Amino acid sequence: MAKCRNRRKQITKSLGHFGNKIFPFVKAVSAPIAFLEQITAKDRQIHSGTLQSASTTDQLKMLTNFVTGRLAGFGLFHGALSNTIPNQTINPSGVLNKWTNAGLIGIAYKVIGNAVNNMSKGMGAGNIVPETSKIGSIGKSVLIGGALGGFFDDPVNPTTNHIQAQIVSNPQIIRNTSNGQDPTESSF
């Protein structure tokens, strides 16, 4: 029985060390991942076919063009990849997105967890909610990265852009639309 308890303590202690080792890495990459995912999501959706068929090097070049295009309006890589350079965008309403929501949840976990832990310490129970400061600091990183990515994100829905491009490229649709007929309307 004592061996079992000691073994459990060793496992718990080693898992704690693993968490302490991985925390700096997670904290360091959480803001850049949130930023890059938010700022390139719509461009990746629009150019998904090109991204899937491209080599890894070309994919990295395209992603770089997406980011530099959204931030500054120019791409670092031209030539065959020049069609992947988006226009510069500033979108204050994009600051509220899934990443900022996740960051706010992490910060709320820290605030509520600290309050619960303070209350439980007053009752003599110790900490009940684990790792409040670490989760709060990761939440703050995700919040900042998501907010910056959302600020430069494209405010236009990519499926709308794609549909508009198809309408412009297909004269039959334009003709039907100009006659007052909706090409998507049913004939029933």
N, C-alpha and C positions, 0 to 999 in steps of 0.2 A: 504494500500500500504506500509506503514512504517512497519507494523507488518510482512508483507511478506519479506521485505528486512532484517529485524532483524532475522527472522527465518532462512533465507538463510545463513546469517553470522554465526549463531550458528551451523548450520549443517557443514559448511565449517570448522569452528574452531574445532569442535569435530572430524571431519575426519583428520584434521591435527594432533591432539593429538594422534589419533590411529596410524597414520604413524610414529610419534615420538616414540611410545611405541613399535611398531613391528620392527623398524629398527635395534636396537641392536641384536635382535634375528636372523633376516635374515642375518645380517653381520656375526654373530658368526657361523651359520650353513652352510653358502654358501661354504666355502673352504672345510670342511670335506665331504659335500655331493658331490661336484665335484670330489674330490680325490677318494672317495669310489666307486662312479659310474664308473669312468674311469678305475680304476685298476681292478674292478671285472666284468666288462661288458662281456668280452669274456668267462670267466669261468662260469658266470651265464648262458650264452647262451649254452655252452657245457653241463652243468649239469642241464638244465632246468627241465627235467623230475624228477630227484631226488629232486630238490629243491621244486617242486610243491607238491610232495607226502610226504615230510618230515614235522615234527612238527616244530613249531616256534623256539624251542630251538635248534633243529638240523640245521635249516636254519641259525641261528646266528653262530653256530659252523662252518658250511660250509663257510660262508662269512668270518669268522675270519681266517680259513685255506687258503682261496683265498688270503687274504691280506698278511698274514705272509709268505705264500709260495712265492708270487711275490716279497716281500721285502727281505726276508732272506733265502728262500729255505727250510723252515721247517714249519710244522703245529703244532698248539698247541693241537689239538684234533685228536687222532688216533683211532684205532679200525675199526668200520664200515665206518668211515668217512675218512680213510686213502687214498682212491682213489680220494679225492677232494683236495689233496695238490698239487698245481702246482709247477713247477720249478721256481727258481729265474730268473727274467728277468731284463735286463737293455736295454732300447730302447730310445736312444736320439731322434730318428725321431718321437716318439710318443708324444713328447712335444706339437706339433702342433695338436690340436684336437678340437672337438666342444666346450669344456669348455674354452679353451684358446681363441678361437674365440669370445665366448660370453663375456669373461672378457675384451678382447681388444675393443669390441664394447662399453661396459660400460665405459671404460677409454676414448675412443674417444668421447662419449656423454658428459663426463665431460669437456674435453678440448674444444670441439666445443661450448658447452653450455656456458662455461665461457667467451669465446670470443664473442659470440652473446650477452650475458648479459652485458659485458663491453661496447660493441658498443651501445647497447640500452640505457644504463645509460648515455652515452655521449650525446645521443639525448634527454634525459630527460624522457624516457619511463619506466625505472625501469627494473626489471628482467623479461625476457620473457620465458626462459627455466627453468623449475622448478627442484629442488632437484639435482643439478649437483654434488655436493660434495658427497651426500649419494650414488647416483648411481655409481659414480666413485670409491668409497671405496668398495662397494659390487663387482664391476667389478674387482678390484684388488684382492680381496679374491678369486673370482672364477678363475681368471687367475692363481694364485699361486697353488690352489688346483688341478686344471686341469693339470697344467704343471707337478706337482709332481706325480700325478696319471699316466699321460702319459709316464713319464720317466721310470716307473716300469711296464708299460703295456706290454702285450705279443705282439710282432711284427707280429706273424703269425695269419692269418685269421682263426677263429675257424671252419668255414665250410670246409676249406681245411684239417684241422686236422681230422675232422670227416670223410671225404671222404677217407683219407689215412687209417684210422683205419678200415673202412669197406673193403677196398681193401685188406689189410693184413689179415683180418679175413675171407675172402671169397676166397678159393683156386681156384674156377672156374674163377673168375675175373683175378687172377694172371696168370692162364694157358692161358686164351684168350689173355691177354696182352703180355705174353711172346711169343706167336705165331705170334705176329705182328698185331693181330686183336684188334680193339678198342671195348670194351664191350658196349660203349655208341653209337657206330656207328649204323646208320639205315641200315636195310637189303634191302632197296629199291635201 
